[in-house]
Amino acid sequence: MATLTSVSPSTDEILQFLSRPAQTTHDTAAVSHNASTVTAIAVTSLDGRGAVEGTSGQLGNDTDATVFNTLRALADVVFVGTGTIASEGYGPVEIPEYLEAVRQKLGRSEHVAMSTLSRSLDLDIKSDFFANAEVNPPIIFTPTEDAFNDEEARAAHKNKAKKMESAGARVVKLPDPSVKAALAWLAEHGYQDIVVEGGPTMYREAFKNGCVDELFLTLSPMWVGNGPLTFGENDPDEDSNSTTPQAFEVRDILRSDSHIFLRYSRSFTQ
């Protein structure tokens, strides 16, 4: 485990901290998403909040931005919620020149795929999320038309899907368009290094369904006082016994000023 230091970690230290692909040993009987690694990355305040004034940027520092941008630049695919896409102005992942050689050694493709889950397909095709879609189509998971009760709703959804496809997206219609089903589809289609970037609802669903293999968590030295919880609110209609606690083990720690960076791996020995 790394020794805590007050100086900002170097590029090499950050790459070592992220160490793609993850060296987690899985009990294959417990893993439902093939040989893929699903990694969540999040920042949280001291009181468990995931945003200040609607965005997460104010919780981090320069090292947090570097960790975040490096991890996603080395991934096969980034999976993110539609609310985060809108609030954070999501666009294609930019790969710095110094990471291109690292990606090649890892056997990555030229681009990092972007992916989301949208039941309504109310996405702005003029947003940055669709930028560069002609060469790097975003993957959008959505229900099949059978999920809608009336013919008008089915027709509207079908038209929205065609609109997304005309903007360059790959629309994947699933009978059960859940976070778990979307992550399983990505794994089955060759996306082995999957990074989940939020928001709170997506984090909660991924953890609740046992999809997360590892977590990079930035602990910000801020008390926010209000706003969304990093890992989402309890569903008031949810059975309090429906969620099984999951244990994670700390693998590494970095420090930059008063920000603490933690790497956890899921424990399969509980």
FISE-717936 format. One line per field, with one value per residue: x, y, z of N, C-alpha, C in turn. Coordinates in nm, 2 decimals, always signed. Last residue first. Layout:
! FISE-717936
npx	[X, ...]
npy	[Y, ...]
npz	[Z, ...]
capx	[X, ...]
capy	[Y, ...]
capz	[Z, ...]
cpx	[X, ...]
cpy	[Y, ...]
cpz	[Z, ...]
END
This chain:
! FISE-717936
npx	[-1.64, -1.47, -1.46, -1.46, -1.37, -1.13, -1.06, -0.86, -0.88, -0.74, -0.81, -0.70, -0.53, -0.27, -0.33, -0.26, -0.38, -0.38, -0.52, -0.71, -0.95, -1.23, -1.58, -1.89, -2.23, -2.56, -2.83, -3.16, -3.40, -3.50, -3.66, -3.80, -3.88, -4.00, -3.80, -3.47, -3.22, -3.01, -2.66, -2.39, -2.38, -2.68, -2.73, -2.78, -2.59, -2.34, -2.06, -1.74, -1.45, -1.22, -1.33, -1.21, -1.27, -1.25, -1.29, -1.37, -1.46, -1.69, -2.03, -2.27, -2.47, -2.69, -2.60, -2.42, -2.59, -2.77, -2.60, -2.50, -2.74, -2.81, -2.58, -2.46, -2.14, -1.95, -1.79, -1.60, -1.49, -1.31, -1.43, -1.65, -1.76, -2.03, -2.06, -2.02, -2.26, -2.45, -2.40, -2.48, -2.75, -2.84, -2.79, -2.95, -3.21, -3.43, -3.52, -3.51, -3.34, -3.19, -2.95, -2.84, -2.57, -2.58, -2.61, -2.85, -3.00, -3.04, -3.21, -3.43, -3.50, -3.59, -3.81, -3.98, -4.03, -4.17, -4.40, -4.50, -4.56, -4.75, -4.95, -5.02, -4.94, -4.74, -4.41, -4.25, -4.22, -4.00, -3.74, -3.57, -3.21, -2.88, -2.66, -2.34, -2.20, -1.96, -1.73, -1.77, -2.00, -1.98, -1.87, -2.11, -2.31, -2.25, -2.29, -2.61, -2.80, -2.97, -3.05, -3.29, -3.50, -3.54, -3.65, -3.46, -3.13, -2.80, -2.49, -2.15, -1.87, -1.55, -1.25, -1.07, -0.91, -0.90, -0.63, -0.41, -0.23, -0.06, -0.24, -0.26, +0.00, +0.01, -0.18, -0.10, +0.02, -0.20, -0.51, -0.82, -1.14, -1.45, -1.72, -1.91, -2.13, -2.21, -2.31, -2.59, -2.62, -2.48, -2.63, -2.87, -2.80, -2.50, -2.25, -1.97, -1.71, -1.50, -1.23, -1.00, -0.82, -0.97, -1.06, -0.82, -0.76, -0.97, -0.94, -0.68, -0.71, -0.90, -0.75, -0.55, -0.69, -0.99, -1.35, -1.58, -1.64, -1.74, -2.00, -2.29, -2.49, -2.37, -2.17, -2.21, -2.24, -2.19, -2.09, -1.96, -1.72, -1.81, -1.67, -1.66, -1.58, -1.61, -1.62, -1.56, -1.58, -1.42, -1.52, -1.57, -1.91, -2.09, -2.12, -1.94, -1.92, -1.76, -1.51, -1.39, -1.11, -0.87, -0.76, -0.60, -0.73, -0.52, -0.43, -0.35, -0.38, -0.13, +0.03, -0.06, +0.02, +0.30, +0.35, +0.27, +0.29, +0.08, +0.16, +0.24, +0.19, +0.14, +0.12, +0.25, +0.05, +0.08]
npy	[-1.30, -1.31, -1.13, -0.78, -0.54, -0.29, +0.06, +0.32, +0.67, +0.97, +1.27, +1.60, +1.79, +1.71, +1.40, +1.05, +0.72, +0.37, +0.05, -0.14, -0.23, -0.43, -0.46, -0.64, -0.56, -0.64, -0.66, -0.54, -0.59, -0.51, -0.29, -0.26, +0.06, +0.29, +0.48, +0.40, +0.61, +0.79, +0.78, +0.82, +1.09, +1.27, +1.61, +1.86, +1.99, +1.99, +1.97, +1.98, +1.86, +1.71, +1.42, +1.12, +0.94, +0.60, +0.35, +0.02, -0.29, -0.42, -0.41, -0.55, -0.59, -0.43, -0.21, -0.10, -0.01, +0.15, +0.36, +0.47, +0.57, +0.76, +0.94, +0.91, +0.74, +0.61, +0.31, +0.16, -0.15, -0.34, -0.49, -0.53, -0.75, -0.80, -0.88, -0.62, -0.50, -0.66, -0.61, -0.34, -0.36, -0.51, -0.33, -0.12, -0.24, -0.30, -0.58, -0.60, -0.33, -0.20, +0.03, +0.24, +0.42, +0.74, +0.92, +1.04, +0.83, +0.72, +0.91, +0.88, +0.62, +0.66, +0.82, +0.63, +0.46, +0.62, +0.66, +0.41, +0.36, +0.55, +0.46, +0.21, +0.16, +0.08, -0.04, -0.26, -0.31, -0.17, -0.21, +0.06, +0.12, +0.24, +0.36, +0.45, +0.67, +0.59, +0.73, +0.85, +0.99, +1.13, +1.36, +1.43, +1.36, +1.50, +1.77, +1.79, +1.74, +1.56, +1.52, +1.27, +1.09, +0.82, +0.70, +0.54, +0.51, +0.48, +0.51, +0.54, +0.57, +0.42, +0.56, +0.45, +0.25, -0.01, -0.16, -0.31, -0.20, -0.07, +0.14, +0.29, +0.38, +0.54, +0.74, +0.90, +1.12, +1.25, +1.19, +1.16, +1.25, +1.12, +1.33, +1.49, +1.63, +1.83, +1.78, +1.76, +1.56, +1.34, +1.30, +1.21, +0.97, +0.81, +0.61, +0.43, +0.41, +0.15, +0.09, +0.33, +0.54, +0.76, +0.72, +0.75, +1.02, +1.17, +1.10, +1.19, +1.47, +1.55, +1.50, +1.69, +1.93, +1.83, +1.83, +1.96, +2.09, +1.89, +1.80, +2.01, +2.13, +2.26, +1.99, +1.64, +1.43, +1.38, +1.29, +1.47, +1.51, +1.42, +1.21, +1.09, +0.78, +0.51, +0.16, -0.08, -0.41, -0.61, -0.93, -1.19, -1.20, -1.10, -1.23, -1.41, -1.63, -1.81, -1.69, -1.48, -1.29, -1.07, -0.78, -0.59, -0.40, -0.33, -0.03, +0.13, +0.34, +0.36, +0.39, +0.64, +0.79, +0.76, +0.89, +1.15, +1.19, +1.34, +1.63, +1.58, +1.44, +1.08, +0.76, +0.49, +0.22, -0.12]
npz	[+0.14, -0.07, -0.26, -0.24, -0.49, -0.41, -0.41, -0.36, -0.29, -0.21, -0.04, -0.02, +0.08, -0.13, -0.21, -0.18, -0.23, -0.18, -0.25, -0.17, +0.06, -0.03, +0.04, +0.07, +0.07, +0.18, -0.03, -0.02, +0.09, +0.33, +0.28, -0.04, -0.16, -0.17, -0.14, -0.21, -0.08, -0.31, -0.41, -0.37, -0.29, -0.26, -0.37, -0.11, +0.18, +0.31, +0.26, +0.36, +0.21, +0.11, -0.06, -0.16, -0.45, -0.53, -0.75, -0.71, -0.88, -0.96, -0.96, -0.95, -0.76, -0.75, -0.61, -0.78, -0.99, -0.85, -0.76, -0.99, -1.10, -0.91, -0.92, -1.27, -1.29, -1.44, -1.49, -1.73, -1.83, -2.02, -2.22, -2.45, -2.59, -2.55, -2.29, -2.17, -2.26, -2.14, -1.87, -1.86, -1.91, -1.69, -1.48, -1.55, -1.78, -1.97, -2.08, -2.35, -2.52, -2.80, -2.86, -3.10, -3.17, -3.33, -3.54, -3.58, -3.65, -3.40, -3.28, -3.46, -3.40, -3.14, -3.18, -3.31, -3.10, -2.93, -3.08, -3.10, -2.83, -2.78, -2.96, -2.86, -2.51, -2.33, -2.39, -2.44, -2.70, -2.79, -2.55, -2.38, -2.43, -2.44, -2.68, -2.74, -2.99, -3.24, -3.38, -3.62, -3.59, -3.34, -3.28, -3.04, -2.87, -2.64, -2.69, -2.86, -3.04, -2.94, -2.62, -2.54, -2.44, -2.41, -2.19, -2.09, -2.14, -2.05, -2.24, -2.34, -2.56, -2.61, -2.70, -2.99, -3.08, -2.83, -2.64, -2.55, -2.39, -2.57, -2.64, -2.41, -2.40, -2.63, -2.54, -2.34, -2.45, -2.57, -2.42, -2.55, -2.45, -2.50, -2.61, -2.34, -2.10, -1.91, -1.66, -1.70, -1.91, -1.80, -1.56, -1.67, -1.79, -1.66, -1.83, -1.91, -2.14, -2.25, -2.21, -2.07, -2.05, -2.00, -1.75, -1.60, -1.66, -1.56, -1.28, -1.22, -1.29, -1.10, -0.87, -0.90, -0.88, -0.70, -0.63, -0.59, -0.82, -1.00, -0.99, -0.99, -0.83, -0.61, -0.58, -0.52, -0.35, +0.00, +0.25, +0.41, +0.27, -0.07, -0.33, -0.66, -0.84, -1.06, -1.09, -1.32, -1.41, -1.63, -1.79, -1.83, -1.73, -1.53, -1.30, -1.07, -0.91, -1.04, -1.04, -0.83, -0.95, -0.86, -1.03, -1.15, -1.43, -1.71, -1.52, -1.26, -1.09, -0.97, -1.20, -1.28, -1.06, -1.08, -1.33, -1.26, -0.90, -0.65, -0.46, -0.11, +0.12, +0.13, +0.25, +0.07, -0.08, +0.00]
capx	[-1.73, -1.44, -1.55, -1.42, -1.48, -1.17, -1.12, -0.89, -0.89, -0.78, -0.76, -0.79, -0.62, -0.32, -0.29, -0.30, -0.29, -0.42, -0.42, -0.59, -0.87, -1.10, -1.47, -1.76, -2.11, -2.43, -2.74, -3.02, -3.38, -3.42, -3.54, -3.80, -3.79, -4.09, -3.90, -3.60, -3.30, -3.11, -2.80, -2.44, -2.29, -2.59, -2.75, -2.75, -2.72, -2.46, -2.15, -1.87, -1.55, -1.22, -1.30, -1.27, -1.20, -1.33, -1.20, -1.42, -1.37, -1.57, -1.91, -2.20, -2.34, -2.70, -2.71, -2.37, -2.47, -2.82, -2.68, -2.41, -2.66, -2.90, -2.62, -2.48, -2.25, -1.92, -1.92, -1.60, -1.60, -1.28, -1.38, -1.60, -1.62, -1.99, -2.08, -1.93, -2.13, -2.45, -2.39, -2.34, -2.67, -2.85, -2.73, -2.81, -3.16, -3.32, -3.51, -3.64, -3.34, -3.32, -2.97, -2.95, -2.61, -2.58, -2.49, -2.74, -2.97, -2.96, -3.08, -3.36, -3.46, -3.48, -3.70, -3.93, -3.96, -4.04, -4.31, -4.46, -4.47, -4.63, -4.90, -4.96, -5.03, -4.87, -4.50, -4.25, -4.32, -4.13, -3.81, -3.66, -3.35, -2.97, -2.78, -2.43, -2.24, -2.10, -1.73, -1.65, -1.98, -2.06, -1.78, -2.00, -2.31, -2.25, -2.15, -2.52, -2.70, -2.87, -3.03, -3.15, -3.51, -3.47, -3.74, -3.59, -3.24, -2.93, -2.59, -2.27, -1.96, -1.69, -1.33, -1.16, -0.86, -0.93, -0.75, -0.49, -0.34, -0.01, -0.20, -0.38, -0.04, +0.10, -0.20, -0.17, +0.11, -0.10, -0.39, -0.71, -1.02, -1.33, -1.63, -1.87, -2.05, -2.18, -2.17, -2.53, -2.67, -2.45, -2.49, -2.86, -2.84, -2.64, -2.29, -2.11, -1.76, -1.62, -1.30, -1.11, -0.77, -0.89, -1.16, -0.90, -0.67, -0.94, -1.06, -0.72, -0.61, -0.93, -0.88, -0.52, -0.62, -0.87, -1.22, -1.54, -1.59, -1.61, -1.90, -2.18, -2.53, -2.44, -2.19, -2.21, -2.17, -2.26, -2.15, -2.09, -1.72, -1.77, -1.77, -1.60, -1.67, -1.52, -1.69, -1.50, -1.66, -1.40, -1.50, -1.44, -1.80, -2.06, -2.23, -1.94, -1.99, -1.90, -1.59, -1.45, -1.26, -0.89, -0.85, -0.55, -0.73, -0.64, -0.52, -0.31, -0.50, -0.25, +0.04, -0.08, -0.12, +0.23, +0.38, +0.20, +0.34, +0.14, +0.07, +0.26, +0.12, +0.23, +0.05, +0.26, +0.13, +0.00]
capy	[-1.28, -1.41, -1.24, -0.90, -0.62, -0.41, -0.06, +0.22, +0.53, +0.89, +1.13, +1.50, +1.73, +1.82, +1.52, +1.18, +0.83, +0.50, +0.15, -0.18, -0.12, -0.43, -0.42, -0.60, -0.61, -0.57, -0.74, -0.51, -0.64, -0.63, -0.27, -0.35, -0.06, +0.18, +0.47, +0.40, +0.49, +0.79, +0.78, +0.69, +1.04, +1.18, +1.46, +1.81, +1.95, +2.02, +2.04, +1.95, +1.96, +1.77, +1.56, +1.18, +1.05, +0.70, +0.46, +0.16, -0.20, -0.50, -0.33, -0.53, -0.66, -0.56, -0.30, -0.16, -0.09, +0.03, +0.27, +0.41, +0.46, +0.65, +0.86, +0.97, +0.81, +0.75, +0.37, +0.26, -0.07, -0.24, -0.56, -0.42, -0.73, -0.75, -0.98, -0.73, -0.44, -0.65, -0.74, -0.38, -0.29, -0.57, -0.47, -0.10, -0.20, -0.20, -0.53, -0.63, -0.45, -0.22, -0.11, +0.22, +0.28, +0.66, +0.84, +1.13, +0.93, +0.65, +0.89, +1.01, +0.65, +0.57, +0.87, +0.75, +0.41, +0.57, +0.78, +0.47, +0.27, +0.56, +0.59, +0.22, +0.19, +0.03, +0.07, -0.21, -0.38, -0.10, -0.25, -0.06, +0.16, +0.13, +0.40, +0.33, +0.64, +0.60, +0.67, +0.75, +0.92, +1.00, +1.26, +1.48, +1.30, +1.36, +1.71, +1.80, +1.85, +1.51, +1.63, +1.32, +1.24, +0.87, +0.80, +0.48, +0.61, +0.41, +0.55, +0.47, +0.63, +0.43, +0.52, +0.55, +0.39, +0.04, -0.09, -0.36, -0.26, -0.18, +0.03, +0.22, +0.30, +0.42, +0.66, +0.78, +1.03, +1.18, +1.26, +1.07, +1.30, +1.11, +1.22, +1.47, +1.52, +1.86, +1.79, +1.85, +1.69, +1.38, +1.35, +1.34, +1.09, +0.84, +0.73, +0.42, +0.49, +0.22, +0.05, +0.24, +0.40, +0.76, +0.71, +0.63, +0.91, +1.17, +1.08, +1.05, +1.38, +1.56, +1.43, +1.55, +1.90, +1.92, +1.77, +1.87, +2.17, +1.95, +1.73, +1.94, +2.05, +2.34, +2.13, +1.76, +1.40, +1.45, +1.20, +1.43, +1.45, +1.51, +1.23, +1.18, +0.88, +0.62, +0.29, +0.01, -0.29, -0.54, -0.78, -1.15, -1.26, -1.02, -1.25, -1.30, -1.51, -1.85, -1.69, -1.61, -1.31, -1.22, -0.84, -0.72, -0.43, -0.37, -0.10, +0.00, +0.30, +0.36, +0.27, +0.52, +0.78, +0.72, +0.75, +1.08, +1.21, +1.23, +1.57, +1.63, +1.56, +1.20, +0.89, +0.58, +0.34, +0.00]
capz	[+0.25, +0.04, -0.28, -0.18, -0.42, -0.49, -0.34, -0.45, -0.24, -0.32, -0.03, -0.09, +0.17, -0.04, -0.28, -0.11, -0.27, -0.13, -0.26, -0.25, +0.01, +0.03, -0.05, +0.13, +0.00, +0.20, +0.05, -0.05, -0.05, +0.33, +0.35, +0.08, -0.16, -0.19, -0.03, -0.27, -0.07, -0.20, -0.43, -0.41, -0.40, -0.20, -0.39, -0.24, +0.11, +0.38, +0.17, +0.41, +0.21, +0.24, -0.07, -0.05, -0.40, -0.45, -0.72, -0.69, -0.81, -0.92, -0.94, -1.08, -0.75, -0.83, -0.55, -0.66, -1.02, -0.92, -0.66, -0.90, -1.17, -0.94, -0.80, -1.14, -1.22, -1.39, -1.45, -1.63, -1.83, -1.92, -2.11, -2.38, -2.60, -2.68, -2.39, -2.15, -2.29, -2.28, -1.92, -1.83, -2.00, -1.83, -1.48, -1.54, -1.64, -1.99, -1.94, -2.29, -2.43, -2.73, -2.83, -3.01, -3.17, -3.21, -3.53, -3.52, -3.75, -3.49, -3.22, -3.45, -3.53, -3.16, -3.11, -3.39, -3.23, -2.89, -3.04, -3.22, -2.90, -2.71, -2.97, -2.99, -2.62, -2.32, -2.38, -2.30, -2.63, -2.80, -2.67, -2.38, -2.41, -2.41, -2.59, -2.73, -2.85, -3.21, -3.24, -3.61, -3.71, -3.35, -3.33, -3.12, -3.00, -2.63, -2.71, -2.74, -3.07, -3.04, -2.72, -2.54, -2.45, -2.53, -2.26, -2.12, -2.14, -2.04, -2.14, -2.33, -2.46, -2.64, -2.59, -2.92, -3.10, -2.96, -2.65, -2.66, -2.32, -2.49, -2.74, -2.46, -2.29, -2.62, -2.66, -2.30, -2.37, -2.66, -2.43, -2.51, -2.51, -2.42, -2.63, -2.48, -2.15, -2.05, -1.67, -1.60, -1.92, -1.93, -1.56, -1.59, -1.88, -1.67, -1.75, -1.89, -2.02, -2.26, -2.33, -2.06, -2.07, -2.13, -1.86, -1.59, -1.70, -1.70, -1.35, -1.20, -1.36, -1.25, -0.89, -0.90, -1.00, -0.72, -0.66, -0.48, -0.71, -1.02, -0.90, -1.05, -0.94, -0.71, -0.53, -0.61, -0.47, -0.11, +0.15, +0.45, +0.40, +0.03, -0.22, -0.56, -0.78, -1.01, -1.06, -1.23, -1.40, -1.51, -1.78, -1.78, -1.80, -1.65, -1.40, -1.16, -0.85, -1.01, -1.16, -0.82, -0.93, -0.88, -0.93, -1.12, -1.28, -1.65, -1.61, -1.31, -1.17, -0.89, -1.11, -1.37, -1.09, -0.96, -1.31, -1.36, -1.03, -0.71, -0.56, -0.24, +0.10, +0.11, +0.24, +0.18, -0.09, +0.00]
cpx	[-1.82, -1.53, -1.53, -1.52, -1.42, -1.28, -1.15, -0.94, -0.93, -0.77, -0.82, -0.72, -0.72, -0.41, -0.35, -0.25, -0.35, -0.32, -0.47, -0.48, -0.75, -1.02, -1.35, -1.66, -1.99, -2.32, -2.61, -2.93, -3.24, -3.38, -3.44, -3.66, -3.80, -4.01, -3.99, -3.71, -3.43, -3.17, -2.88, -2.59, -2.35, -2.51, -2.64, -2.75, -2.68, -2.59, -2.28, -1.97, -1.67, -1.32, -1.31, -1.23, -1.28, -1.24, -1.28, -1.30, -1.42, -1.47, -1.80, -2.06, -2.26, -2.57, -2.72, -2.48, -2.43, -2.70, -2.72, -2.49, -2.56, -2.82, -2.71, -2.52, -2.37, -2.04, -1.89, -1.73, -1.60, -1.39, -1.34, -1.56, -1.57, -1.84, -2.03, -1.94, -2.02, -2.31, -2.37, -2.31, -2.52, -2.76, -2.73, -2.74, -3.01, -3.27, -3.40, -3.64, -3.47, -3.32, -3.10, -2.97, -2.72, -2.61, -2.48, -2.61, -2.86, -2.92, -2.99, -3.22, -3.38, -3.42, -3.58, -3.81, -3.90, -3.96, -4.17, -4.37, -4.41, -4.52, -4.76, -4.89, -4.95, -4.96, -4.64, -4.36, -4.34, -4.24, -3.95, -3.70, -3.44, -3.11, -2.87, -2.54, -2.34, -2.13, -1.87, -1.65, -1.87, -2.04, -1.85, -1.91, -2.20, -2.25, -2.15, -2.39, -2.60, -2.77, -2.93, -3.14, -3.37, -3.48, -3.68, -3.67, -3.37, -3.04, -2.71, -2.36, -2.09, -1.77, -1.48, -1.22, -0.94, -0.89, -0.77, -0.62, -0.43, -0.12, -0.14, -0.34, -0.17, +0.05, -0.12, -0.20, +0.04, -0.01, -0.29, -0.58, -0.90, -1.21, -1.51, -1.78, -2.03, -2.09, -2.12, -2.39, -2.60, -2.49, -2.44, -2.72, -2.84, -2.67, -2.44, -2.16, -1.91, -1.65, -1.42, -1.15, -0.88, -0.83, -1.09, -0.99, -0.74, -0.85, -1.04, -0.84, -0.64, -0.83, -0.91, -0.64, -0.59, -0.80, -1.11, -1.39, -1.55, -1.56, -1.77, -2.08, -2.42, -2.46, -2.25, -2.22, -2.16, -2.17, -2.22, -2.17, -1.85, -1.77, -1.72, -1.71, -1.60, -1.61, -1.59, -1.58, -1.61, -1.49, -1.48, -1.41, -1.67, -1.93, -2.20, -2.03, -2.00, -1.98, -1.74, -1.55, -1.29, -1.04, -0.88, -0.63, -0.68, -0.63, -0.46, -0.41, -0.47, -0.37, -0.08, -0.06, -0.15, +0.08, +0.30, +0.22, +0.25, +0.18, +0.15, +0.18, +0.14, +0.14, +0.16, +0.19, +0.13, +0.09]
cpy	[-1.40, -1.39, -1.35, -1.01, -0.75, -0.49, -0.17, +0.10, +0.44, +0.74, +1.05, +1.37, +1.63, +1.75, +1.64, +1.30, +0.96, +0.61, +0.28, -0.08, -0.18, -0.31, -0.41, -0.56, -0.55, -0.64, -0.66, -0.59, -0.62, -0.67, -0.39, -0.33, -0.13, +0.05, +0.34, +0.38, +0.51, +0.65, +0.76, +0.67, +0.91, +1.11, +1.38, +1.66, +1.91, +1.99, +2.08, +2.04, +1.90, +1.88, +1.62, +1.33, +1.11, +0.81, +0.57, +0.25, -0.06, -0.42, -0.42, -0.47, -0.65, -0.63, -0.43, -0.26, -0.17, -0.06, +0.14, +0.31, +0.39, +0.53, +0.74, +0.88, +0.84, +0.82, +0.51, +0.32, +0.03, -0.14, -0.47, -0.47, -0.61, -0.70, -0.93, -0.84, -0.55, -0.60, -0.74, -0.52, -0.32, -0.50, -0.53, -0.24, -0.18, -0.15, -0.43, -0.58, -0.47, -0.35, -0.13, +0.07, +0.26, +0.51, +0.75, +1.05, +1.03, +0.74, +0.82, +0.99, +0.78, +0.60, +0.79, +0.82, +0.52, +0.52, +0.73, +0.59, +0.34, +0.47, +0.61, +0.36, +0.22, +0.05, +0.02, -0.10, -0.34, -0.17, -0.18, -0.09, +0.04, +0.19, +0.28, +0.37, +0.52, +0.58, +0.68, +0.68, +0.82, +0.92, +1.12, +1.36, +1.35, +1.29, +1.56, +1.74, +1.87, +1.62, +1.58, +1.42, +1.30, +1.02, +0.84, +0.57, +0.54, +0.52, +0.46, +0.52, +0.56, +0.50, +0.53, +0.48, +0.48, +0.19, -0.04, -0.29, -0.33, -0.26, -0.09, +0.11, +0.22, +0.33, +0.53, +0.69, +0.90, +1.08, +1.18, +1.15, +1.21, +1.15, +1.23, +1.35, +1.52, +1.75, +1.82, +1.88, +1.79, +1.53, +1.40, +1.39, +1.22, +0.97, +0.76, +0.53, +0.48, +0.29, +0.13, +0.19, +0.29, +0.62, +0.70, +0.61, +0.78, +1.06, +1.07, +1.02, +1.23, +1.47, +1.44, +1.46, +1.75, +1.88, +1.88, +1.82, +2.09, +2.02, +1.80, +1.89, +1.98, +2.26, +2.21, +1.88, +1.52, +1.44, +1.26, +1.35, +1.40, +1.44, +1.34, +1.20, +0.97, +0.73, +0.39, +0.13, -0.20, -0.42, -0.73, -1.00, -1.21, -1.06, -1.17, -1.33, -1.40, -1.73, -1.73, -1.62, -1.46, -1.24, -0.99, -0.79, -0.57, -0.40, -0.21, -0.08, +0.16, +0.31, +0.26, +0.40, +0.66, +0.70, +0.69, +0.93, +1.13, +1.26, +1.46, +1.56, +1.62, +1.32, +1.00, +0.71, +0.42, +0.12]
cpz	[+0.28, +0.16, -0.18, -0.21, -0.36, -0.41, -0.45, -0.38, -0.35, -0.28, -0.14, -0.07, +0.11, +0.06, -0.20, -0.20, -0.19, -0.18, -0.21, -0.25, -0.06, -0.03, +0.03, +0.02, +0.05, +0.12, +0.06, +0.04, -0.09, +0.19, +0.35, +0.15, -0.03, -0.19, -0.05, -0.16, -0.14, -0.20, -0.30, -0.41, -0.46, -0.32, -0.32, -0.25, -0.03, +0.31, +0.23, +0.34, +0.28, +0.25, +0.07, -0.04, -0.28, -0.41, -0.65, -0.67, -0.81, -0.84, -0.89, -1.07, -0.88, -0.84, -0.62, -0.60, -0.89, -0.95, -0.73, -0.81, -1.08, -1.01, -0.83, -1.03, -1.32, -1.33, -1.38, -1.61, -1.71, -1.92, -1.99, -2.24, -2.53, -2.68, -2.53, -2.26, -2.28, -2.33, -2.07, -1.88, -1.98, -1.93, -1.63, -1.55, -1.65, -1.85, -1.94, -2.14, -2.37, -2.65, -2.74, -2.99, -3.07, -3.25, -3.42, -3.50, -3.71, -3.61, -3.32, -3.39, -3.53, -3.30, -3.13, -3.32, -3.31, -3.01, -3.01, -3.19, -3.03, -2.78, -2.91, -3.01, -2.75, -2.44, -2.40, -2.28, -2.49, -2.73, -2.67, -2.53, -2.42, -2.38, -2.57, -2.63, -2.85, -3.06, -3.19, -3.47, -3.71, -3.48, -3.34, -3.16, -3.09, -2.77, -2.71, -2.78, -2.96, -3.09, -2.82, -2.65, -2.44, -2.55, -2.40, -2.20, -2.18, -2.04, -2.15, -2.22, -2.46, -2.53, -2.62, -2.80, -3.02, -2.97, -2.80, -2.68, -2.43, -2.42, -2.67, -2.56, -2.34, -2.52, -2.66, -2.42, -2.33, -2.57, -2.51, -2.53, -2.46, -2.50, -2.54, -2.49, -2.30, -2.11, -1.82, -1.62, -1.83, -1.95, -1.69, -1.58, -1.80, -1.75, -1.77, -1.79, -2.02, -2.13, -2.36, -2.20, -2.08, -2.15, -1.99, -1.72, -1.70, -1.75, -1.50, -1.28, -1.34, -1.33, -1.04, -0.93, -1.01, -0.85, -0.66, -0.50, -0.59, -0.90, -0.90, -0.95, -1.01, -0.84, -0.64, -0.53, -0.56, -0.23, +0.03, +0.34, +0.45, +0.17, -0.12, -0.45, -0.69, -0.96, -1.01, -1.21, -1.29, -1.51, -1.64, -1.77, -1.74, -1.72, -1.53, -1.27, -0.95, -0.96, -1.14, -0.94, -0.91, -0.85, -0.96, -1.01, -1.26, -1.50, -1.68, -1.39, -1.23, -0.96, -1.02, -1.29, -1.18, -0.99, -1.19, -1.35, -1.13, -0.85, -0.63, -0.35, -0.04, +0.09, +0.23, +0.16, +0.04, +0.00]
END
